[in-house]
Amino acid sequence: MATQKQMYGITEAQVLRDYREAERIYGEYMNLYIMAILSDAQQMIEYRKLKTANQFINKAKLLLSNRAREYLDRAKGE
């Protein structure tokens, strides 16, 4: 995919900003936010909107990789 908008439907910065804003609602259960994105992808697959489903999956992958990186960074600091 050529651009962030093609990859995520929005820019990477917007994906990360949405994630930070969701922290007010989900708190320490941010994994539920990522699971909700994957549920949205499943629904788009059901509706045969495969490009949109792929964008939701890419958002979830981005957020999971960022969380894993943060976890590893914290583990190194302990």
Contacts in CASP RR format, 6 or more apart in sequence:
PFRMAT RR
TARGET T0000
AUTHOR 0000-0000-0000
METHOD contacts of the structure
MODEL  1
MATQKQMYGITEAQVLRDYREAERIYGEYMNLYIMAILSDAQQMIEYRKL
KTANQFINKAKLLLSNRAREYLDRAKGE
1 7 0 8 1.000
4 10 0 8 1.000
4 11 0 8 1.000
4 12 0 8 1.000
5 11 0 8 1.000
7 55 0 8 1.000
7 58 0 8 1.000
8 14 0 8 1.000
8 15 0 8 1.000
8 55 0 8 1.000
8 58 0 8 1.000
8 59 0 8 1.000
8 62 0 8 1.000
9 52 0 8 1.000
9 55 0 8 1.000
10 18 0 8 1.000
12 62 0 8 1.000
15 59 0 8 1.000
15 62 0 8 1.000
15 63 0 8 1.000
16 62 0 8 1.000
16 66 0 8 1.000
19 30 0 8 1.000
19 33 0 8 1.000
19 63 0 8 1.000
22 30 0 8 1.000
22 33 0 8 1.000
23 30 0 8 1.000
25 33 0 8 1.000
26 32 0 8 1.000
26 33 0 8 1.000
30 67 0 8 1.000
33 63 0 8 1.000
34 60 0 8 1.000
34 63 0 8 1.000
34 64 0 8 1.000
34 67 0 8 1.000
37 56 0 8 1.000
37 59 0 8 1.000
37 60 0 8 1.000
37 63 0 8 1.000
38 56 0 8 1.000
38 57 0 8 1.000
38 60 0 8 1.000
40 56 0 8 1.000
41 53 0 8 1.000
41 54 0 8 1.000
41 56 0 8 1.000
41 57 0 8 1.000
41 60 0 8 1.000
42 53 0 8 1.000
44 50 0 8 1.000
44 52 0 8 1.000
44 53 0 8 1.000
44 56 0 8 1.000
45 53 0 8 1.000
END
